[in-house]
Amino acid sequence: MEKTYDVIVAGSGSAAMAAATRALHHGLKVLVVEKEHQWGGTSATSGGGIWIPNHGLHQGEEDSREDALAYINAIAQGPVRADRIEAFVDNGPKMVAFLQEVGVKLHVLPGYPDYYSEERGAKASRSLFPYEINSGDVGEPVHTMREAPIRGKLFNRYAFGLDEAFALATKARGWQMIMAKIFWRYWTDREWRKKTRRDRRLTMGNALMGGLRIAFDKLGGEIWTETGLVGLTTDNGRVSGVEVERFGHRFTVAARHGVVIGSGGFEWNQSMRDRYFTVPTPANWATSPERANDGKATLAAQALGADVEFMEEGWFIPSMLMPTVGVPNTDMTHQMSFDHGRPHSICVNRLGQRFVKETASYDRFGQAMIADHQKTGSSAVVWHIFDDQFRDKYSSGGFMLKALMPDSKVPRAWWDHYIYRANSIAELAAKIDVDPAGLVESVANNNRYAKTGVDEEFARGSDAYDRFFGDPRSKPNSCIDTIEKGPFYAVPLVLGDLGTKGGLKADAQARVLDANNVPIPGLYAAGNASGSMSGLSYPGAGATIGPAMTFGFIAANAIAEGAGNQR
Ligand SMILES: Cc1cc2nc3c(=O)[nH]c(=O)nc-3n(C[C@H](O)[C@H](O)[C@H](O)COP(=O)(O)OP(=O)(O)OC[C@H]3O[C@@H](n4cnc5c(N)ncnc54)[C@H](O)[C@@H]3O)c2cc1C
């Protein structure tokens, strides 16, 4: 017999779990269907950053509705809609208050600048992060939550917080002590060690999703994993339930008041990437959990007449492919995150020319790769070029700094394939098929800028975002330093992504719209399954999860209001 719920939510990432938990809070009976055997989605593997302007936590800089709107309107690209932006700005703080109320505690990361820090209304206090939590508090479901990716754990084992990650990535003062503490905490926790290899500490995305799961379970939510939404049922033009697939078995489940699509983007669907993206990229350049987000729920909604928007881009991040240690024949896509902008390094295209301010946020960097590729045909893969001084201080993607991964420990098969090394810049250029004259000139220019402190081409180090990731040891410009001490290295960077930006076109109440901009009754969307609120721009750290959770929250409120259940 067909089961019936008030609300069915597809997916179990941040958008879905925010919607589900809020709907439960309104007293509705909620089912979450998750296609994978692990719940939590990309959100659980993420840094856990949540970008909410004017969040009301009274930490960090003063903010206001006006500044938030001014900023988003200044940076948004593409046909964005004012009512969606306002709905986000007005409901974000309410969503944060709700999280606090149900026990998901957040803090500001002070000084973390918005990604367009030079624009009007930009601040350095809008990125919220979850406090670390204890796996034991999540209970049994913690064992089926998505784990952090390889680079999100120290030696693919130990959990770390964002502040610890920053310190280890740059060998900041006291980094050895931080590492020792992480090991000590892990190995002395005998009770937990008997249960699992996983770390008891839940940090970043694991802390966010673990916290949400605690609230969801307390409120009586139900999750079916390995259950993918493949279709939608209707009754008189209103969405009345879902068709799901479980171990090859298809069946329907009824939803009295609404269905929320929170199933992430379509980054693992190669034919959708090929159809929509402007630069062809293989699906395995995505850095979200492998093969999970395949856009099937989006296609199901499209089959019902739903419209889509902003499908042409991902949330880009330059990334590096690298073999997975101990797992034969498997490459991993490692995010560069901030490494591409560290001193003692530059990034160049096949002509050996710089094409971007390397310190730009990862999404702006990715967009510059596309723009340069369209102009010169030379940026499908670009190169991170650095010297031995860089090796001493920083990592380049999965190629960890010397103290953690000395050259002698790099497997021989990786040299001149994943990582290139040479005794001169010209020799390096020849190895990687980059124009030697171009590269020699770009390095010489960099070395001149390192002395004067002025990047005459791209003004590297000129704004707050650049300087946040700068290194005070580099003077006079904390973002530029010489590339002069051999050996010299090159790592190829591909156009990776954190997920896709486009999806179902939804209105300010998260209702999915058809081609005539009319809401499809009973159907809602949030997160990467929906078109981005800020269009093709990435406003700040946490600006995919912040809007995802806010529109999930809005969808649940709209459903509860329709059901006469609002609290
Ligand atoms: C390493 C990493 C770090 C990141 N850090 C941050 C950060 O700090 N802040 C930030 O804002 N963004 C970050 N991002 C991006 C961010 O994680 C994603 O954009 C965000 O999590 C998307 O949330 P979502 O809820 O839309 O989808 P997801 O979290 O991806 O969840 C979607 C879920 O839906 C499931 N699903 C898919 N199809 C179906 C179906 N048909 N039926 C049922 N279930 C389905 C999937 O299996 C998945 O569990 C990061 C990404 C990565 C990879």
The ligand as an SDF file (V2000), in Angstrom:
LIG
                    3D

 53 58  0  0  0  0  0  0  0  0999 V2000
   35.1960   19.7750   -0.6130 C   0  0  0  0  0  0  0  0  0  0  0  0
   34.0910   20.7810   -0.7560 C   0  0  0  0  0  0  0  0  0  0  0  0
   34.0400   21.8670    0.1210 C   0  0  0  0  0  0  0  0  0  0  0  0
   33.0020   22.7980    0.0040 C   0  0  0  0  0  0  0  0  0  0  0  0
   32.8990   23.7870    0.9370 N   0  0  0  0  0  0  0  0  0  0  0  0
   31.8350   24.6250    0.8900 C   0  0  0  0  0  0  0  0  0  0  0  0
   31.6020   25.5520    1.9340 C   0  0  0  0  0  0  0  0  0  0  0  0
   32.3180   25.5990    2.9340 O   0  0  0  0  0  0  0  0  0  0  0  0
   30.5250   26.3800    1.8260 N   0  0  0  0  0  0  0  0  0  0  0  0
   29.6820   26.3390    0.7420 C   0  0  0  0  0  0  0  0  0  0  0  0
   28.7340   27.1220    0.6810 O   0  0  0  0  0  0  0  0  0  0  0  0
   29.8610   25.4370   -0.2350 N   0  0  0  0  0  0  0  0  0  0  0  0
   30.8840   24.5580   -0.1700 C   0  0  0  0  0  0  0  0  0  0  0  0
   31.0190   23.6070   -1.1270 N   0  0  0  0  0  0  0  0  0  0  0  0
   29.9430   23.4470   -2.1040 C   0  0  0  0  0  0  0  0  0  0  0  0
   28.7320   22.8390   -1.3740 C   0  0  0  0  0  0  0  0  0  0  0  0
   29.1450   21.7210   -0.6280 O   0  0  0  0  0  0  0  0  0  0  0  0
   27.5920   22.4460   -2.3060 C   0  0  0  0  0  0  0  0  0  0  0  0
   27.3470   23.4620   -3.2290 O   0  0  0  0  0  0  0  0  0  0  0  0
   26.3410   22.2230   -1.4410 C   0  0  0  0  0  0  0  0  0  0  0  0
   26.6440   21.2790   -0.4400 O   0  0  0  0  0  0  0  0  0  0  0  0
   25.1550   21.7710   -2.2360 C   0  0  0  0  0  0  0  0  0  0  0  0
   24.1330   21.4880   -1.3010 O   0  0  0  0  0  0  0  0  0  0  0  0
   22.8060   20.7590   -1.7650 P   0  0  0  0  0  0  0  0  0  0  0  0
   22.0160   20.5380   -0.5420 O   0  0  0  0  0  0  0  0  0  0  0  0
   22.1890   21.5080   -2.8850 O   0  0  0  0  0  0  0  0  0  0  0  0
   23.3050   19.3780   -2.3940 O   0  0  0  0  0  0  0  0  0  0  0  0
   24.1530   18.1840   -1.7830 P   0  0  0  0  0  0  0  0  0  0  0  0
   24.7310   18.5070   -0.4720 O   0  0  0  0  0  0  0  0  0  0  0  0
   25.0750   17.7480   -2.8540 O   0  0  0  0  0  0  0  0  0  0  0  0
   23.0680   17.0790   -1.5270 O   0  0  0  0  0  0  0  0  0  0  0  0
   22.3420   16.5120   -2.5800 C   0  0  0  0  0  0  0  0  0  0  0  0
   21.9320   15.1190   -2.1610 C   0  0  0  0  0  0  0  0  0  0  0  0
   20.9040   14.6590   -3.0470 O   0  0  0  0  0  0  0  0  0  0  0  0
   21.1420   13.3030   -3.3460 C   0  0  0  0  0  0  0  0  0  0  0  0
   20.4560   13.0150   -4.6140 N   0  0  0  0  0  0  0  0  0  0  0  0
   20.8600   13.2910   -5.8680 C   0  0  0  0  0  0  0  0  0  0  0  0
   19.9280   12.9100   -6.7440 N   0  0  0  0  0  0  0  0  0  0  0  0
   18.9080   12.3730   -6.0370 C   0  0  0  0  0  0  0  0  0  0  0  0
   17.6580   11.7990   -6.3860 C   0  0  0  0  0  0  0  0  0  0  0  0
   17.2720   11.6930   -7.6460 N   0  0  0  0  0  0  0  0  0  0  0  0
   16.8630   11.3650   -5.3810 N   0  0  0  0  0  0  0  0  0  0  0  0
   17.2390   11.4460   -4.0700 C   0  0  0  0  0  0  0  0  0  0  0  0
   18.4200   11.9640   -3.7060 N   0  0  0  0  0  0  0  0  0  0  0  0
   19.2440   12.4450   -4.6660 C   0  0  0  0  0  0  0  0  0  0  0  0
   22.6380   13.2050   -3.4060 C   0  0  0  0  0  0  0  0  0  0  0  0
   23.0670   11.8810   -3.2530 O   0  0  0  0  0  0  0  0  0  0  0  0
   23.0430   14.1030   -2.2450 C   0  0  0  0  0  0  0  0  0  0  0  0
   23.0990   13.3750   -1.0420 O   0  0  0  0  0  0  0  0  0  0  0  0
   32.0400   22.6650   -1.0360 C   0  0  0  0  0  0  0  0  0  0  0  0
   32.1120   21.5910   -1.9180 C   0  0  0  0  0  0  0  0  0  0  0  0
   33.1170   20.6430   -1.7850 C   0  0  0  0  0  0  0  0  0  0  0  0
   33.1420   19.4810   -2.7450 C   0  0  0  0  0  0  0  0  0  0  0  0
  1  2  1  0
  2  3  1  0
  2 52  2  0
  3  4  2  0
  4  5  1  0
  4 50  1  0
  5  6  2  0
  6  7  1  0
  6 13  1  0
  7  8  2  0
  7  9  1  0
  9 10  1  0
 10 11  2  0
 10 12  1  0
 12 13  2  0
 13 14  1  0
 14 15  1  0
 14 50  1  0
 15 16  1  0
 16 17  1  0
 16 18  1  0
 18 19  1  0
 18 20  1  0
 20 21  1  0
 20 22  1  0
 22 23  1  0
 23 24  1  0
 24 25  2  0
 24 26  1  0
 24 27  1  0
 27 28  1  0
 28 29  2  0
 28 30  1  0
 28 31  1  0
 31 32  1  0
 32 33  1  0
 33 34  1  0
 33 48  1  0
 34 35  1  0
 35 36  1  0
 35 46  1  0
 36 37  1  0
 36 45  1  0
 37 38  2  0
 38 39  1  0
 39 40  1  0
 39 45  2  0
 40 41  1  0
 40 42  2  0
 42 43  1  0
 43 44  2  0
 44 45  1  0
 46 47  1  0
 46 48  1  0
 48 49  1  0
 50 51  2  0
 51 52  1  0
 52 53  1  0
M  END
$$$$
